[in-house]
Amino acid sequence: MVLRVRLLPRLLLLPSTHTSTPLRPSRLPRRLSFSARFSALSHLAVPQDVEQSDNEGAPHGDVQVKLPLDRLFVPPGATVDVGDQEAVSARVLKGSNIVLGPYARGDAHVVNADFVKSSVRPDDCPRDGLPEFALVGRSNVGKSSLLNSLVRRKRLALTSKKPGKTQCINHFKVNDSWYLVDLPGYGYASAPQEARTNWDEFTRNYFLSRENLVSVFLLIDASIPAKKIDLDYASWLGQNKVPMTLVFTKCDKRKKKKNGGRRPEENVETFQGLIREYFEAAPPWIMTSSVTNQGRDEILLHMSQLRNYWLKH
């Protein structure tokens, strides 16, 4: 049986039925988002697993991820043949739950990237209508390092050992055709309460009002156990139907079991389990490291297929 799932405008997936007929999109608003509490592949009677693994000693570390099909993210226009697990496995991006679909094209490569402007209000952001992807996460989660890794430049976004340095909405134009947006980190206790309130307010206003926002990339530190503030943030995005991709950072940090440390993939699995009560449709997620560049190419391919679908619809 072949299951065809269309990523609808606003990434709003409608209830599926037991049918082999491709699901048809409704005419919904242009902006993409996820609908919480619904599984895109929920009608599969028996979950089937897709296994991902890296070789022991590889630069990215040994990662073993075994995913049932109902926990995969199926992108626009992709088909999933539940009877051919090898074919499905070959199309899942390494270190993620994302199936590579027909909208991922050669434009995933970054040719140039330039800082455009900093804004303190959503109304001050660029108005050229180009698609954009926003990076947000707890302070010191590695946003600027990830952004620099994506564009292969060491100092496009300035990094700091002091959390809370990003205090504006910073736009970086990539390939003269789309934006990466660096947003203020949340959860920085040393920042004044008024500043934290202002950052949170204009960041959330940006999420809700920015029509050309293709997806928010929520960064989670995979080297430590799940934090309630990250779970709350993911829940808020889901409840407000803001498109979201989970990006697990610092996956190169491997703490020794004998010292009570947990491996990054264990923390990733725990986080996934905790947010399932908010999202029956599995949000896309990717494991990354700015040190080894793990996940860099996978993120760019994922952005490519979301961006090209957004542009066409």
NUBAKOL-770177 format. One record per residue (C-alpha): residue in three letters; x, y, z. Coordinates in nm, 4 decimals. Layout:
  vodo        xx        yy        zz
   ALA         X         Y         Z
...
END
This chain:
  vodo        xx        yy        zz
   MET    0.0000    0.0000    0.0000
   VAL    0.1271    0.3476   -0.0852
   LEU    0.0368    0.6308    0.1488
   ARG    0.0472    0.9786   -0.0023
   VAL    0.0424    1.2735    0.2348
   ARG    0.0366    1.6316    0.1129
   LEU    0.1830    1.9021    0.3326
   LEU   -0.1048    2.1443    0.3235
   PRO   -0.0860    2.5218    0.3356
   ARG    0.0051    2.6164    0.6953
   LEU    0.1149    2.2522    0.7307
   LEU   -0.2358    2.1871    0.8623
   LEU   -0.2992    1.8145    0.8184
   LEU   -0.6631    1.7144    0.8001
   PRO   -0.7987    1.3906    0.9536
   SER   -0.7141    1.0899    0.7424
   THR   -0.9369    0.7967    0.6563
   HIS   -0.8721    0.4322    0.5729
   THR   -0.8219    0.4796    0.2017
   SER   -0.5575    0.4299   -0.0601
   THR   -0.6634    0.7488   -0.2378
   PRO   -0.4131    1.0361   -0.2029
   LEU   -0.5201    1.2938    0.0545
   ARG   -0.6301    1.6208   -0.1040
   PRO   -0.5379    1.9606    0.0422
   SER   -0.8065    2.2075    0.1426
   ARG   -0.7848    2.5695    0.0396
   LEU   -0.6270    2.7089    0.3538
   PRO   -0.4183    3.0235    0.4194
   ARG   -0.0793    3.0469    0.2488
   ARG    0.1344    3.0343    0.5626
   LEU    0.2447    2.6899    0.6801
   SER    0.1859    2.5438    1.0254
   PHE    0.1275    2.2206    1.2138
   SER   -0.2004    2.1154    1.3635
   ALA   -0.1411    1.9801    1.7108
   ARG   -0.3113    1.6607    1.8298
   PHE   -0.3293    1.4827    1.4956
   SER   -0.1169    1.2074    1.3457
   ALA   -0.0555    1.2344    0.9716
   LEU   -0.0048    0.8586    0.9548
   SER   -0.2447    0.7632    1.2319
   HIS   -0.4438    0.5188    1.0213
   LEU   -0.1529    0.2731    0.9978
   ALA   -0.2792   -0.0171    1.2023
   VAL    0.0616   -0.1558    1.2964
   PRO    0.3594    0.0791    1.3368
   GLN    0.6552   -0.0276    1.1258
   ASP    1.0104    0.0721    1.2048
   VAL    1.2734    0.2542    1.0018
   GLU    1.6236    0.2131    1.1390
   GLN    1.8992    0.4732    1.1103
   SER    2.2557    0.4141    1.2180
   ASP    2.6008    0.5604    1.1889
   ASN    2.9156    0.3522    1.2001
   GLU    3.0924    0.3260    1.5340
   GLY    3.3692    0.5815    1.5562
   ALA    3.2358    0.7985    1.2752
   PRO    3.2871    1.1746    1.3136
   HIS    2.9264    1.2227    1.4197
   GLY    2.9441    0.9562    1.6886
   ASP    2.7505    0.6324    1.6978
   VAL    2.3816    0.7054    1.6570
   GLN    2.1154    0.4371    1.6478
   VAL    1.7631    0.5619    1.5851
   LYS    1.4747    0.3269    1.5173
   LEU    1.1594    0.5054    1.4109
   PRO    0.8093    0.3737    1.3485
   LEU    0.6581    0.5116    1.0310
   ASP    0.3982    0.7101    1.2217
   ARG    0.6801    0.9161    1.3744
   LEU    0.8269    1.0236    1.0422
   PHE    0.7722    1.3697    0.8990
   VAL    0.6377    1.3294    0.5444
   PRO    0.7056    1.6433    0.3359
   PRO    0.5015    1.7939    0.0503
   GLY    0.4073    1.5539   -0.2256
   ALA    0.6064    1.2627   -0.0822
   THR    0.4817    0.9057   -0.0835
   VAL    0.5514    0.6433    0.1805
   ASP    0.5298    0.2797    0.0746
   VAL    0.4621    0.1013    0.4018
   GLY    0.5517   -0.2284    0.2406
   ASP    0.9051   -0.1266    0.1432
   GLN    1.0913   -0.0268    0.4563
   GLU    1.4296   -0.0211    0.2815
   ALA    1.3086    0.2373    0.0316
   VAL    1.1641    0.4528    0.3084
   SER    1.4830    0.4232    0.5153
   ALA    1.6948    0.5371    0.2209
   ARG    1.4923    0.8599    0.1996
   VAL    1.5059    0.9560    0.5687
   LEU    1.7602    1.2316    0.6264
   LYS    2.0451    1.1139    0.8483
   GLY    1.9968    1.1849    1.2179
   SER    1.6358    1.2974    1.1720
   ASN    1.2776    1.1810    1.1188
   ILE    1.2438    1.3746    0.7911
   VAL    1.1644    1.2002    0.4649
   LEU    1.3326    1.3568    0.1619
   GLY    1.0611    1.4630   -0.0821
   PRO    1.0330    1.5994   -0.4371
   TYR    1.0662    1.9662   -0.3377
   ALA    1.4251    1.9256   -0.2111
   ARG    1.6352    2.0607   -0.4956
   GLY    1.9822    2.1830   -0.5847
   ASP    1.9165    2.5228   -0.4268
   ALA    1.9934    2.3779   -0.0826
   HIS    2.3588    2.4842   -0.1218
   VAL    2.4482    2.8227    0.0323
   VAL    2.6374    3.0404   -0.2158
   ASN    2.6330    3.3678   -0.0247
   ALA    2.4902    3.5084    0.2972
   ASP    2.4858    3.8650    0.4277
   PHE    2.3555    4.0462    0.7319
   VAL    2.0674    4.2769    0.6353
   LYS    1.9294    4.4442    0.9473
   SER    1.8324    4.4211    1.3130
   SER    1.4769    4.5007    1.4172
   VAL    1.3133    4.5549    1.7542
   ARG    0.9585    4.5164    1.6187
   PRO    0.8086    4.2778    1.3620
   ASP    0.6886    4.5834    1.1656
   ASP    1.0512    4.6885    1.1190
   CYS    1.1553    4.3597    0.9558
   PRO    1.2306    4.3407    0.5797
   ARG    0.9173    4.3711    0.3676
   ASP    1.0314    4.2098    0.0442
   GLY    0.8198    3.8994    0.1116
   LEU    1.1058    3.6486    0.0759
   PRO    1.0611    3.3213    0.2655
   GLU    1.2376    3.3010    0.6002
   PHE    1.3352    3.0525    0.8688
   ALA    1.3694    3.1677    1.2291
   LEU    1.6140    3.0218    1.4808
   VAL    1.5137    3.0410    1.8463
   GLY    1.6106    2.8598    2.1647
   ARG    1.7306    2.8982    2.5199
   SER    2.0220    3.1337    2.5702
   ASN    2.3551    2.9589    2.5081
   VAL    2.1926    2.6740    2.3103
   GLY    2.4167    2.7503    2.0114
   LYS    2.1980    2.9561    1.7748
   SER    2.4712    3.1757    1.6365
   SER    2.7098    2.8809    1.6020
   LEU    2.4476    2.6858    1.4074
   LEU    2.3753    2.9810    1.1811
   ASN    2.7474    3.0227    1.1074
   SER    2.7741    2.6499    1.0361
   LEU    2.4829    2.6587    0.7918
   VAL    2.6375    2.9365    0.5841
   ARG    2.9974    2.8086    0.6311
   ARG    3.1178    3.1367    0.7759
   LYS    3.2738    3.1692    1.1195
   ARG    3.1553    3.5150    1.2133
   LEU    2.8420    3.5990    1.0138
   ALA    2.6460    3.5821    1.3395
   LEU    2.8663    3.6846    1.6325
   THR    2.8925    3.4236    1.9062
   SER    2.9482    3.4994    2.2725
   LYS    3.0209    3.3018    2.5863
   LYS    2.7814    3.5351    2.7656
   PRO    2.4173    3.4247    2.7119
   GLY    2.1554    3.6770    2.6071
   LYS    2.3658    3.8769    2.3603
   THR    2.1094    3.8514    2.0783
   GLN    1.8491    4.1138    2.1674
   CYS    1.6923    4.1937    1.8291
   ILE    1.5356    4.0192    1.5304
   ASN    1.8403    3.9768    1.3051
   HIS    1.7858    3.9047    0.9342
   PHE    2.0519    3.7388    0.7174
   LYS    1.9802    3.7081    0.3446
   VAL    2.0908    3.3791    0.1868
   ASN    2.1513    3.3407   -0.1886
   ASP    1.9655    3.6710   -0.2359
   SER    1.6433    3.4702   -0.2193
   TRP    1.5557    3.3777    0.1413
   TYR    1.6324    3.4677    0.5028
   LEU    1.7755    3.3091    0.8131
   VAL    1.6492    3.4956    1.1193
   ASP    1.8343    3.4945    1.4522
   LEU    1.5929    3.5639    1.7381
   PRO    1.6675    3.6518    2.1028
   GLY    1.7247    3.3538    2.3287
   TYR    1.4807    3.2844    2.6086
   GLY    1.5345    3.1737    2.9664
   TYR    1.8358    3.3958    3.0406
   ALA    1.7918    3.4528    3.4148
   SER    2.0575    3.7298    3.4417
   ALA    1.8781    3.9588    3.1991
   PRO    1.6585    4.2297    3.3547
   GLN    1.2951    4.1228    3.3870
   GLU    1.1779    4.4098    3.1654
   ALA    1.4219    4.3093    2.8917
   ARG    1.3139    3.9438    2.9100
   THR    0.9485    4.0472    2.8858
   ASN    1.0167    4.2695    2.5833
   TRP    1.2148    3.9956    2.4039
   ASP    0.9426    3.7393    2.4640
   GLU    0.6667    3.9772    2.3533
   PHE    0.8189    4.0885    2.0243
   THR    0.9432    3.7381    1.9447
   ARG    0.5962    3.5901    1.9868
   ASN    0.4397    3.8773    1.7954
   TYR    0.6841    3.8009    1.5160
   PHE    0.5752    3.4340    1.5110
   LEU    0.2076    3.5232    1.4921
   SER    0.2238    3.8101    1.2433
   ARG    0.5029    3.7202    0.9991
   GLU    0.3261    3.5862    0.6907
   ASN    0.6449    3.4850    0.5093
   LEU    0.7719    3.2753    0.8020
   VAL    0.8062    2.9244    0.6579
   SER    0.9145    2.7506    0.9792
   VAL    1.0525    2.8179    1.3251
   PHE    1.3599    2.6109    1.4074
   LEU    1.3418    2.5526    1.7834
   LEU    1.6886    2.4662    1.9150
   ILE    1.7145    2.2171    2.2014
   ASP    2.0393    2.1291    2.3832
   ALA    2.0704    1.7504    2.3410
   SER    2.3657    1.7256    2.5794
   ILE    2.1398    1.7766    2.8832
   PRO    1.8018    1.6376    2.9943
   ALA    1.4822    1.8022    2.8683
   LYS    1.3986    2.1397    3.0204
   LYS    1.0441    2.2453    3.1052
   ILE    1.0948    2.5856    2.9424
   ASP    1.1746    2.4157    2.6084
   LEU    0.8718    2.1868    2.6378
   ASP    0.6518    2.4885    2.7153
   TYR    0.7899    2.6757    2.4136
   ALA    0.7255    2.3813    2.1809
   SER    0.3747    2.3482    2.3240
   TRP    0.3029    2.7188    2.2683
   LEU    0.4160    2.6989    1.9053
   GLY    0.1946    2.3966    1.8488
   GLN   -0.1091    2.5472    2.0157
   ASN   -0.0720    2.8613    1.8029
   LYS   -0.0208    2.6570    1.4832
   VAL    0.3213    2.8071    1.4218
   PRO    0.5300    2.5800    1.1933
   MET    0.8127    2.4200    1.3886
   THR    1.1189    2.2048    1.3347
   LEU    1.3098    2.0770    1.6386
   VAL    1.6867    2.1145    1.6038
   PHE    1.8829    1.9232    1.8675
   THR    2.2206    2.0902    1.9190
   LYS    2.5514    1.9802    2.0782
   CYS    2.5057    1.6194    1.9683
   ASP    2.8847    1.5768    1.9649
   LYS    2.8969    1.5943    2.3455
   ARG    2.9029    1.2364    2.4676
   LYS    2.9033    1.2011    2.8457
   LYS    3.0297    0.8806    2.9988
   LYS    2.7662    0.6427    3.1270
   LYS    2.9722    0.5586    3.4355
   ASN    2.9423    0.9223    3.5444
   GLY    2.5645    0.9154    3.5077
   GLY    2.5600    1.1063    3.1794
   ARG    2.3070    1.0360    2.9074
   ARG    2.3906    1.0187    2.5399
   PRO    2.2438    1.2936    2.3179
   GLU    2.0192    1.0466    2.1337
   GLU    1.8748    0.9357    2.4685
   ASN    1.7904    1.2972    2.5561
   VAL    1.6409    1.3424    2.2079
   GLU    1.4189    1.0368    2.2543
   THR    1.3086    1.1560    2.5992
   PHE    1.2171    1.4993    2.4647
   GLN    1.0196    1.3411    2.1805
   GLY    0.8277    1.1299    2.4300
   LEU    0.7415    1.4321    2.6436
   ILE    0.6010    1.6413    2.3577
   ARG    0.3889    1.3642    2.2064
   GLU    0.1021    1.4689    2.4318
   TYR    0.1051    1.8043    2.2481
   PHE    0.1680    1.6751    1.8944
   GLU    0.0113    1.3593    1.7591
   ALA    0.1567    1.4556    1.4195
   ALA    0.5307    1.4115    1.4632
   PRO    0.7100    1.7462    1.4171
   PRO    1.0243    1.7284    1.2036
   TRP    1.3477    1.7051    1.4019
   ILE    1.7204    1.6913    1.3251
   MET    2.0291    1.6145    1.5373
   THR    2.3139    1.8623    1.4884
   SER    2.6599    1.9683    1.6011
   SER    2.8266    2.2960    1.5110
   VAL    3.1615    2.1374    1.6048
   THR    3.1429    1.8457    1.3585
   ASN    2.8822    2.0074    1.1259
   GLN    2.6541    1.7090    1.1818
   GLY    2.3085    1.7883    1.0450
   ARG    2.4146    2.0951    0.8450
   ASP    2.3381    1.9512    0.5022
   GLU    2.0223    1.7822    0.6320
   ILE    1.8869    2.1128    0.7668
   LEU    1.9540    2.2853    0.4339
   LEU    1.7762    2.0084    0.2408
   HIS    1.4816    2.0285    0.4801
   MET    1.4690    2.4069    0.4384
   SER    1.4865    2.3637    0.0616
   GLN    1.1831    2.1381    0.0396
   LEU    0.9765    2.3543    0.2759
   ARG    1.0809    2.6722    0.0956
   ASN    1.0101    2.5427   -0.2543
   TYR    0.6689    2.4161   -0.1499
   TRP    0.5925    2.7525    0.0140
   LEU    0.6944    2.9394   -0.3014
   LYS    0.4753    2.7217   -0.5221
   HIS    0.1694    2.7416   -0.2997
END
